[in-house]
């Protein structure tokens, strides 16, 4: 993306600078090893770790059950469908 500084409004420039700062902060957090929630895994309490592990186990189990049901009904997903979804996904 290119920006024509002569045509940009002050609000657009300010918004761009805010987005750039936000991106830089995110890069620093990634580089330092922080995880979701803003804390390193080593900084979480045992209870917080257990809660995240349980969430992951439940999510994985839910996905496994959905896959089994889909396969039993003959539902499959093509590589192209996956690529299309990934291209349209904002995550």
N, C-alpha and C positions, 0 to 999 in steps of 0.2 A: 504494500500500500504506500502510495506517495502522497505527500501533502504539499499543496501549493500555498505557501505562506502568504502570498499576496491576496488570495481569495478567501482564506480562512478567517473566521470571525474570532474575536477574543475569547468567546465562550468555547469555541471548538478547540482552540489552542490550549486553554486551561483544562478542558476535559482530556485532551490528549496527554498533557503533562501528568494529570492525576492517574490516568491509566498506566503510563510509563512507570511512575513511582510505585504503584500497586504491583506491577509485574516485577520490578526490581526487588521489592520486599519479598515476594513469593519465591523468587530465585534464591535469595539469601537463605530463606527458611528451608528450602529443598536442599541446598548445599550443606546446611548445618545438620541435616538429618532429622529435623522435626517431622512429626507425623500429624495426621488429622487430629484436630482438637488442640493443636498448638503445643503438644508436649511430646517429648521423646518417650519411647517405650520404657526406657529405664527409669523415667521419672514418674510413671504411673504407679498407683498403689496396687496391691495384689487384687483388691476388689474390682478396681477399674479394668485390670488385665483380664480377670475372669469374666467380667461383663462383656468385654469386646470379643473374647474367645467364644462365649455362648452365642452372641449375636451372629458370629461367622458360622458356627456349627449349624444354627437354625437356618440361616440363609442357604448354606450349602445343601442341607437336607431338603429344603423346600424346592430348590432347583433340581435336585436329583429325582424327587417325586414327579415334578412336572415333566422332566425328560422321559421317565419311565412311562407315564401316561400318554405322552405324545407318541412315543415309539409304538406303544400297544395299539394306538389308533392309526398308525401308519403315517403320522405327521412328520415330515422332515423339513429341514431348512437348507437351502442351497448356499453355496459360497457367495453367489451374487447378492442374495437377500441379506446376508451378513454384511457384505461390503456396503450395500445401499443404506442399511441401518446405521452403520458406523459413520458414513459420510453425513447423514442427517442428524446424528446424535450430537447434543451439546455437552455431554459429559466428557 
